Amino acid sequence: MSDNIIAVMLGISTALGAFGLFALIWGIKTGQFDDVNKFLDGARFDGEDELKDAVMMEKKKQEALKRKKEREKNYMPND
């Protein structure tokens, strides 16, 4: 092989590696990998039915928190 071809191949592979490293660092800094629940839920709820149940339970939890905040907002102590 020619020295020119090897130099071009090394240059291109170094540039692609640098681009991949830049993309990884950018993803870490912007929080692209911070969703821990997604990975845990994906491992815990394999089937479609389990996933639907998990989503329904999450909605119920959000509604309960919303009702609790409304009750606290409208709370009036006894005289």
Buried (B, 14 or more C-beta within 10 A) or exposed (E): EEEEEEEEEEEEEEEEEEEEEEEEEEEEEEEEEEEEEEEEBEEEBEEEEEBEEBEEEEEEEEEEEEEEEEEEEEEEEEE
